[in-house]
Amino acid sequence: MIVRLHPHALERLSERGATEEEVRATVLGGEAFPAKFGRSGFRRNFRFDSLWRGRHYAIKQAEAFAVREGEDWLVITVVTRYY
């Protein structure tokens, strides 16, 4: 199974502090949940233990919203949360 990123998702990676590797790991091994507009959501927590925008966080949570294309996934957008 291949996980591809839409240009919109690629633009959001640096804005939201995620990497392509984290997004692929989220889709392939994260918790799946139904999302709006017939999409699928995937959620996964990563150990972060670093600074993000001047504050220290222990955990980074990535959410990827994707659509199925045959056997593959196309990630439309990515959201991150820091805890």
N, C-alpha and C positions, 0 to 999 in steps of 0.2 A: 504494500500500500504506500502510495506517495502522498506527501503533504506539501501542497504548493501554497504560496502566499500571494494574494492579490496585491497590486501596486498600492492600494489604500492601506493594507495591513503593513506593508514594508515601510511606508512613510510614518506610520504610528509607532513602530518599534523604538526608535531613538527618542521620540517625544515621551514615551511611557516607560522607558527603561527596560525593555525586554530584548531578548536576542532571538534570532531565528531558531537556534537550537532549543531554547526554552519553549518556544511556540510548538515546535515539532514534538517535543517530549510531552507537552500538555495534551495535544491531540491524540498521540499514540498511547499515553499511559495515564492520563488524567481522568477525573470524574466527568462523565457525560451527563448532560441535562438538556431538555428541550428549550429552544429559544424562539423568539418571534420570527415571523415571516418564513416559517418552514425550515429554519436553520437549526443547527445543533451547536450547543455550547460545550466547552470543555474547560475544566478548572483544575489547577494544580498549584500546590504550594512549594516554594523553593527556599532553602536556607539562604539568607541574604547577608545578615550581620555586617551592614555597611551603611554609608550615608546616601540618602536620596534627597536632593533639594535642601541640603543643610540639616537634615534630621537623621538620626540613627534608627534603623529598623532591623529587626531580627529575621523577619519573613517577608518574602515577596510572593504575592499570589498572581498568577497569570490566568486570564480567561481568553480563550480563542473562540470566535464565532465563525462557523464554517458551513459550507454546503457540500453535499456529496456529488462527485462527478464520476460516475461509473464506480470503480473500486477505490478511487482516490478522494482526497479532501482538498477543497479550496478554501483557505482561511480568508475571510472577508475583512475582519478587524480584530484588534487585540486590545484588551483592557488590563491594566495592572493595578493592584492595591498593595499597600505596604503596611505591615503591622509590627 
